[in-house]
Amino acid sequence: MDLNTVTRVIPARTRADLSSLGGGAVPLAGGSVLFAEPNPSIHTLVDLQTFGWQPFVVTDEGLEVAATATLTQLSTLPDDHGWQAHPLFRQCCTALFGSFKVWNVATIGGNICTALPAGPMTSLFSALDAQALIWKADGSDQRVPVSELVTGNTTTALEPGDVLRSLHVPARSLASVTAYRKIALSALGRSGAVVIGRLDPVDGGFVLTVSAATVRPEQLRFAELPTASELHAAIESIDSWFTDAHGAADWRLAVSGVLAEQIRLELSEGAKR
Ligand SMILES: Cc1cc2nc3c(=O)[nH]c(=O)nc-3n(C[C@H](O)[C@H](O)[C@H](O)COP(=O)(O)OP(=O)(O)OC[C@H]3O[C@@H](n4cnc5c(N)ncnc54)[C@H](O)[C@@H]3O)c2cc1C
């Protein structure tokens, strides 16, 4: 769709090029959301792709993912570092209700900043306890857990003019065994629930991340794999289930409980081996 109120496109190459952001001037990444619907309040697009950020940087501390990396790039990242969590990258990309054509342009940052409950990159990076690096409008830097960056259905902790620069995934998360489940009302439909379990390789701690069923990612943490009833009680304590065309709140609660138990059993089988 043409955005016929846009009169200016700024190709960002340095951080100073972001100074005009705010009001009707917004960041442009892949454009798959921005060009999908009328946006009459937008007059300026600041293109982030022209920064030319390297999509992935591996260090001893973990993996730095540029916000402008696409889902295609993430889903084809080679499995050559021995990361137990590597399958989760592609699994979460498949939770996007969009074909390869969307994967080719949709960026990780654009997905998280759009903040749909069914944002698969929010699910992925929350489940891996990634930290978001925010370039604040005042020139400072801020690090925020991705699970706290998305605050509700299409709302984030970003302020006007802020830009999501990158996501840091700790090495410990990459070394974790994970289990993934997604459910939708139709075979290829938008996610009604995405549930991800992660077993910490150092202390055996278990983190369950529930998303798509709740307005923001919800994380349940245990010192070790919980019993079925402990897990069930924790799921029941979540209070952010919601209803839309992709599922009713009570259905989302029920299926998340079923998927969480499947994950608990899968990870406890793996732990015995
Ligand atoms: C057919 C189809 C199916 C889709 N299915 C899903 C789905 O199942 N789940 C889902 O969540 N989305 C879905 N989407 C929406 C969209 O494709 C994804 O959310 C995509 O990842 C958005 O990324 P983008 O780079 O195209 O964002 P853009 O359209 O470029 O930007 C989206 C928003 O984020 C802001 N933004 C982008 N990057 C940054 C940044 N680094 N810092 C600050 N703000 C930024 C922009 O200003 C804009 O407000 C679908 C879209 C289509 C066309």
The ligand as a Tripos MOL2 file, in Angstrom:
@<TRIPOS>MOLECULE
LIG
   53    58     1     0     0
SMALL
NO_CHARGES

@<TRIPOS>ATOM
      1 C1          1.0230  -11.9590    5.4860 C.3       1 LIG1
      2 C2          1.5800  -11.4180    6.7870 C.ar      1 LIG1
      3 C3          1.5530  -12.2000    7.9120 C.ar      1 LIG1
      4 C4          2.0510  -11.7170    9.1420 C.ar      1 LIG1
      5 N1          2.0030  -12.5260   10.2300 N.ar      1 LIG1
      6 C5          2.4500  -12.0640   11.4240 C.ar      1 LIG1
      7 C6          2.3970  -12.8790   12.5860 C.ar      1 LIG1
      8 O1          1.9290  -14.0120   12.5630 O.2       1 LIG1
      9 N2          2.8660  -12.3720   13.7570 N.ar      1 LIG1
     10 C7          3.3900  -11.1130   13.8110 C.ar      1 LIG1
     11 O2          3.8080  -10.7070   14.8870 O.2       1 LIG1
     12 N3          3.4650  -10.3310   12.7310 N.ar      1 LIG1
     13 C8          2.9990  -10.7670   11.5440 C.ar      1 LIG1
     14 N4          3.0550   -9.9650   10.4410 N.ar      1 LIG1
     15 C9          3.5540   -8.6010   10.5850 C.3       1 LIG1
     16 C10         5.0250   -8.3730   10.1600 C.3       1 LIG1
     17 O3          5.3530   -9.0450    8.9940 O.3       1 LIG1
     18 C11         6.0580   -8.7330   11.2040 C.3       1 LIG1
     19 O4          5.6980   -8.2240   12.4740 O.3       1 LIG1
     20 C12         7.4440   -8.2020   10.8010 C.3       1 LIG1
     21 O5          8.4240   -8.8840   11.5450 O.3       1 LIG1
     22 C13         7.6090   -6.7070   10.9530 C.3       1 LIG1
     23 O6          8.9310   -6.3770   10.6010 O.3       1 LIG1
     24 P1          9.2800   -5.2530    9.5440 P.3       1 LIG1
     25 O7         10.7530   -5.1930    9.5060 O.co2     1 LIG1
     26 O8          8.6030   -5.4910    8.2410 O.co2     1 LIG1
     27 O9          8.6550   -3.9900   10.2700 O.3       1 LIG1
     28 P2          8.2440   -2.5580    9.6800 P.3       1 LIG1
     29 O10         6.9630   -2.6560    8.9180 O.co2     1 LIG1
     30 O11         9.3840   -1.9070    8.9790 O.co2     1 LIG1
     31 O12         8.0030   -1.7850   11.0670 O.3       1 LIG1
     32 C14         6.9910   -2.1840   11.9380 C.3       1 LIG1
     33 C15         6.9030   -1.1880   13.1090 C.3       1 LIG1
     34 O13         8.0440   -1.2990   13.9420 O.3       1 LIG1
     35 C16         8.7870   -0.0750   13.9540 C.3       1 LIG1
     36 N5         10.2010   -0.4800   13.9230 N.ar      1 LIG1
     37 C17        10.7630   -1.3120   13.0280 C.ar      1 LIG1
     38 N6         12.0450   -1.5610   13.3760 N.ar      1 LIG1
     39 C18        12.2840   -0.8400   14.5060 C.ar      1 LIG1
     40 C19        13.4170   -0.6850   15.3410 C.ar      1 LIG1
     41 N7         14.5710   -1.3470   15.1080 N.pl3     1 LIG1
     42 N8         13.3190    0.1380   16.4180 N.ar      1 LIG1
     43 C20        12.1660    0.8010   16.6760 C.ar      1 LIG1
     44 N9         11.0530    0.6610   15.9220 N.ar      1 LIG1
     45 C21        11.1130   -0.1500   14.8470 C.ar      1 LIG1
     46 C22         8.3240    0.7090   12.7350 C.3       1 LIG1
     47 O14         8.4490    2.1050   12.9010 O.3       1 LIG1
     48 C23         6.8570    0.2770   12.6680 C.3       1 LIG1
     49 O15         6.0980    0.9860   13.6040 O.3       1 LIG1
     50 C24         2.5860  -10.4240    9.2030 C.ar      1 LIG1
     51 C25         2.6310   -9.6280    8.0520 C.ar      1 LIG1
     52 C26         2.1450  -10.1070    6.8610 C.ar      1 LIG1
     53 C27         2.2240   -9.2200    5.6330 C.3       1 LIG1
@<TRIPOS>BOND
     1     1     2 1
     2     2     3 ar
     3     2    52 ar
     4     3     4 ar
     5     4     5 ar
     6     4    50 ar
     7     5     6 ar
     8     6     7 ar
     9     6    13 1
    10     7     8 2
    11     7     9 ar
    12     9    10 ar
    13    10    11 2
    14    10    12 ar
    15    12    13 ar
    16    13    14 ar
    17    14    15 1
    18    14    50 ar
    19    15    16 1
    20    16    17 1
    21    16    18 1
    22    18    19 1
    23    18    20 1
    24    20    21 1
    25    20    22 1
    26    22    23 1
    27    23    24 1
    28    24    25 2
    29    24    26 1
    30    24    27 1
    31    27    28 1
    32    28    29 2
    33    28    30 1
    34    28    31 1
    35    31    32 1
    36    32    33 1
    37    33    34 1
    38    33    48 1
    39    34    35 1
    40    35    36 1
    41    35    46 1
    42    36    37 ar
    43    36    45 ar
    44    37    38 ar
    45    38    39 ar
    46    39    40 ar
    47    39    45 ar
    48    40    41 1
    49    40    42 ar
    50    42    43 ar
    51    43    44 ar
    52    44    45 ar
    53    46    47 1
    54    46    48 1
    55    48    49 1
    56    50    51 ar
    57    51    52 ar
    58    52    53 1
@<TRIPOS>SUBSTRUCTURE
     1 LIG1         1 GROUP 0 **** ****
